[in-house]
Amino acid sequence: MFCRTLRSEGLSVSVPDTLTYIRALGVVGVREANQMYWAGRATLIRRPEDIEVYDRVFSSFWSVGDHASDPPTDVIASTDRQLPEEVDGGSEEEGGNRLLRYSRAEVLRDKNFADCTTEEIAEAIGTMRTLPITQAARPSHRWRTARRGERPDIRSTIRHAMRSDGEIGHLEQMRRVPRVRRLVLVCDVSGSMEPYARALLRFAHILVAGGTRVDAFALGTRLTRLTRQLSSRDPDAAMLAASAAVRDWSGGTRLGAGLREFNDRYGVTGMARGSQVVVLSDGWDRGDPDELGSQMARLHRVAHQIVWVNPLKATPGYEPLTQGMAAALPHIDRFLPGHNVASMQTLLAVLSLMREETIS
């Protein structure tokens, strides 16, 4: 990767700078080396003394000339040269030449979290921060005047009629006030979820810090509420606080016992009533599967919708045959994969595009 090579040469290139460079390439294109060069100069260079290093790395990385100090003028590489896999997201054959295509963001969107490096996870999280987040709403028991309502507003109609000597000239309408439906995230942080847990917790931080009525929990051998820790706008501070609060990170899994504690302390008593509950887990459980099944049934009776996100579901030939997953499956409304950015985008669509029923 070009930005990684710059960092290895001592330049300070952050992940946001990299994403800005990618967006710049999307605007100016990659057909001309001059455009690629100046897009990088504008987004990646902060000090004049870094220009010489940038020129040298650009010329060497793209192999576009012998003079590192000269801005390149051609980006066409011969077909007999192997292009870097991390940069070449595709090619076009035109007159025996192959044109470079940069699709880093698209590659990360579909790449499994378990196969990502720490740097790639950070870039993937940056991509997730750009996803539109729309929380589902439900009709409340409050009413207000509206141009197109569901029933007549007698009080407003009479009040307006009093201004015209009691003559009713227009029948006012009213409709229910929508209320954001609570979202509860329960993230499995056991050892089997280690390749995915940190990425999923960062996804939970995006929802908690950017939404309203969102609660988050970590579940391993015990249940830990992380809403306060993940409420910080600083993602690094939020993850540091969450890591300090979770004492059973990468330990065993007792999903049934954890859900029982959630139901007793939070869920059934009010938090889960009418809420959307999202469980992010691979379903591997060392506890009693009958307990897990009974607690899932108990939770399903009070929740509006239960969505189970399993990173292993994307594996070819996967079947939910583990005892824990098999016990929970009958009480799940939606069963989704959760292994990459694209699956998280699908989850957001499921949570926001629900069809709400009208309260009678």
Secondary structure, 3 states (H helix, E strand, C coil): CHHHHHHHCCCCCCHHHHHHHHHHHHHHCCCCHHHHHHHHHHHHCCCHHHHHHHHHHHHHHHCCCCCCCCCCCCCCEECCCCCCCCCECCCCEECCEECCCECHHHHHHHCCHHHCCHHHHHHHHHHHCCCCCCCCEEEEEEEEEECCCCEECHHHHHHHHHHHCCCCCCCCEEEEEEEECCEEEEEECCHHHHHHHHHHHHHHHHHHHHCCCEEEEEECCCEEECCCHHHCCCHHHHHHHHHHHCCCCCCCCCHHHHHHHHHHHHHHHHHCCCCEEEEECCCCCCCCHHHHHHHHHHHHHHCCEEEEEEHHHHCCCCCCCCHHHHHHHHHCCEEEECCCHHHHHHHHHHHHCCCCCCCC
